[in-house]
Amino acid sequence: MIKRIHILGASASGTTTLAKALSKEIGYCHFDTDDYFWTSTDVPFTQKRKIEERQELLKKDLNSTSKWILSGSLCGWGDIFIPYFDLVVYLSLPKEIRIKRLIERDRQRYGMEIEQSGKMYQMHKEFVEWASKYDEAGPDMRSKALHDLWLSKLPCPILKIEGDKTVEERTNIVKEHLKRLDM
């Protein structure tokens, strides 16, 4: 039985959204790599945890339950978790859709703070620029090339879901795949 699922993809590809929906449907715990990568600060996503601390916190949580879904990227700090996975789901979405979603998500989260006069404007602008490089960049940053390289190391099954699908469609694709693997 598939008990430990990792969902990854580019920023704003829907990994967290899918993980939340799937965990609710199949009764698994959900964890997100951002909660381990970043410390809690007034301006979010500005202070990284040390790698050892991230690993220790995540290991503790993953070992606390037998059925879980982990969303987000572990590239560059989480290879020690590769043996944990029973299934990895990779989400691929066109750049234009991802960037539009990213900007909308930040508007919902931070409102006017990401506008030109806001205190998060520069950080938001740099994040959008960074995220827009995902498809073309090499493996020296979080990119398709890095994710492809990371996926090639995995000993478990990999499910790739491509294109702009609804959360319900993606959830159903994963559930069908789980049924096939559990036969």
C-alpha positions as CSV (number, residue, x, y, z in Angstrom):
1,M,0.0,0.0,0.0
2,I,1.2,3.5,-0.9
3,K,1.5,5.4,2.4
4,R,4.1,8.1,1.8
5,I,3.6,10.4,-1.2
6,H,5.7,13.4,-2.3
7,I,4.3,16.0,-4.6
8,L,6.6,18.5,-6.3
9,G,6.8,20.9,-9.2
10,A,7.5,24.5,-10.0
11,S,6.4,27.3,-7.8
12,A,2.6,27.9,-8.3
13,S,2.2,24.6,-10.1
14,G,-0.3,23.5,-7.5
15,T,1.7,21.1,-5.3
16,T,0.3,22.4,-2.0
17,T,-3.2,22.7,-3.3
18,L,-3.2,19.1,-4.6
19,A,-1.6,17.8,-1.4
20,K,-4.2,19.5,0.8
21,A,-7.1,18.2,-1.3
22,L,-5.7,14.6,-1.6
23,S,-4.9,14.4,2.1
24,K,-8.4,15.4,2.9
25,E,-9.9,12.8,0.5
26,I,-7.7,9.9,1.5
27,G,-7.2,10.7,5.2
28,Y,-3.4,11.3,5.1
29,C,-1.5,13.9,7.0
30,H,-0.1,16.8,5.0
31,F,3.2,18.5,5.4
32,D,4.7,21.2,3.2
33,T,8.5,21.8,2.7
34,D,8.1,25.6,3.1
35,D,7.2,25.0,6.7
36,Y,10.6,23.4,7.2
37,F,12.7,25.5,4.8
38,W,11.7,28.9,6.2
39,T,11.5,30.3,9.8
40,S,8.5,32.2,10.8
41,T,9.2,36.0,10.4
42,D,7.1,39.2,10.1
43,V,8.0,39.3,6.4
44,P,7.5,35.7,5.3
45,F,10.0,33.6,3.3
46,T,13.0,35.7,4.2
47,Q,15.0,33.7,6.7
48,K,16.1,30.1,5.8
49,R,16.6,27.5,8.5
50,K,19.9,25.6,8.5
51,I,19.7,22.4,6.5
52,E,20.3,20.2,9.5
53,E,17.4,21.9,11.4
54,R,15.1,21.5,8.4
55,Q,15.9,17.8,8.1
56,E,15.5,17.1,11.8
57,L,12.1,18.9,12.0
58,L,10.8,17.2,8.8
59,K,12.1,13.8,9.9
60,K,10.3,14.1,13.2
61,D,7.0,14.9,11.6
62,L,7.2,12.3,8.8
63,N,8.1,9.6,11.4
64,S,5.1,10.7,13.6
65,T,2.5,9.1,11.3
66,S,2.4,6.2,8.9
67,K,0.4,7.9,6.1
68,W,1.4,11.3,4.8
69,I,1.7,13.6,1.8
70,L,4.6,16.0,1.5
71,S,4.3,18.9,-0.9
72,G,7.1,21.1,-2.2
73,S,10.7,20.8,-3.3
74,L,13.4,19.0,-1.4
75,C,16.1,19.6,-4.0
76,G,19.4,20.7,-2.4
77,W,18.6,19.6,1.1
78,G,16.3,16.6,1.2
79,D,18.0,13.7,-0.5
80,I,18.0,11.9,2.9
81,F,14.2,11.6,2.5
82,I,14.3,9.8,-0.9
83,P,14.1,6.3,0.7
84,Y,10.9,7.4,2.5
85,F,8.8,7.8,-0.6
86,D,6.4,5.2,-2.0
87,L,5.2,7.5,-4.8
88,V,6.3,10.8,-6.2
89,V,3.9,13.0,-8.1
90,Y,5.4,15.7,-10.4
91,L,3.2,18.5,-11.6
92,S,4.0,20.3,-14.8
93,L,2.2,23.4,-15.9
94,P,2.9,26.1,-18.6
95,K,4.9,29.0,-17.4
96,E,2.2,31.6,-18.3
97,I,-0.3,29.9,-16.0
98,R,2.1,29.4,-13.2
99,I,3.2,33.1,-13.2
100,K,-0.3,34.3,-13.3
101,R,-1.2,32.0,-10.4
102,L,1.8,33.1,-8.4
103,I,1.0,36.8,-8.8
104,E,-2.7,36.1,-7.8
105,R,-1.6,34.1,-4.8
106,D,0.7,36.8,-3.6
107,R,-2.1,39.4,-4.1
108,Q,-4.4,37.3,-2.0
109,R,-1.8,36.8,0.7
110,Y,-0.2,40.2,0.9
111,G,-2.6,42.6,-0.8
112,M,-1.1,46.1,-1.4
113,E,2.2,45.1,0.2
114,I,3.4,43.7,-3.2
115,E,2.4,46.8,-5.1
116,Q,5.2,49.3,-6.0
117,S,4.7,51.3,-2.8
118,G,4.5,48.2,-0.6
119,K,7.2,46.8,1.7
120,M,7.2,43.5,-0.1
121,Y,7.3,44.9,-3.7
122,Q,11.0,44.2,-4.3
123,M,10.8,40.7,-2.8
124,H,7.7,39.8,-4.8
125,K,9.3,41.2,-8.0
126,E,12.4,39.1,-7.5
127,F,10.4,36.0,-6.7
128,V,8.4,36.3,-9.9
129,E,11.6,36.8,-11.9
130,W,13.2,33.7,-10.2
131,A,10.1,31.6,-10.7
132,S,9.8,32.6,-14.4
133,K,13.3,31.0,-15.0
134,Y,12.1,27.5,-14.0
135,D,11.7,26.0,-17.5
136,E,15.0,27.4,-19.0
137,A,17.4,27.4,-16.0
138,G,20.1,24.8,-15.4
139,P,20.3,22.5,-12.4
140,D,22.1,25.1,-10.3
141,M,18.7,26.5,-9.2
142,R,15.3,25.1,-8.6
143,S,14.3,24.4,-12.1
144,K,12.9,21.7,-14.4
145,A,16.4,20.5,-15.1
146,L,17.1,20.1,-11.4
147,H,13.8,18.4,-10.8
148,D,14.4,16.0,-13.7
149,L,17.8,15.2,-12.3
150,W,16.3,14.6,-8.9
151,L,13.5,12.5,-10.2
152,S,16.0,10.3,-12.0
153,K,17.5,9.3,-8.6
154,L,14.2,8.0,-7.2
155,P,13.7,4.3,-6.7
156,C,9.9,4.6,-6.3
157,P,7.1,5.1,-9.0
158,I,6.7,8.6,-10.4
159,L,3.4,9.9,-11.7
160,K,3.7,13.0,-13.9
161,I,0.6,15.1,-14.3
162,E,0.9,17.7,-17.1
163,G,-1.2,20.6,-18.1
164,D,-3.8,22.8,-16.5
165,K,-6.2,20.5,-14.7
166,T,-8.6,21.2,-11.9
167,V,-7.7,20.2,-8.4
168,E,-10.5,17.6,-8.6
169,E,-9.1,16.2,-11.9
170,R,-5.6,16.0,-10.4
171,T,-6.9,14.4,-7.2
172,N,-8.8,11.7,-9.2
173,I,-5.7,11.0,-11.4
174,V,-3.6,10.3,-8.2
175,K,-6.4,8.2,-6.6
176,E,-6.7,6.1,-9.8
177,H,-2.9,5.7,-9.9
178,L,-2.9,4.6,-6.2
179,K,-5.6,2.0,-7.0
180,R,-3.4,0.6,-9.8
181,L,-0.3,0.5,-7.7
182,D,-2.1,-1.2,-4.8
183,M,-3.5,-4.0,-7.0
